[in-house]
């Protein structure tokens, strides 16, 4: 990957969808933006989402790559992290190969 790529966690997704200008400016010229399937599930599991929130999120996920767990990712180490954060980190590390514009080999 030659340019900037960003894997957003759930907090960054929320900030972006709330219009955080600093984050918007950072991501404007990104060549790649992704989220983990865990962040997608965390966002959608929030009990106080309304229809507008869900619509906004669905529009957002059409513009980013969603990284899932691969069958080979069976060993994860959790040290002072929430399970979701640890899984998101494992997805990013296991999927990043440095080839082209994708985090998937």
Order of alpha helices (4+ residues) and beta strands (2+ residues): beta-alpha-alpha-beta-alpha-alpha-beta-alpha
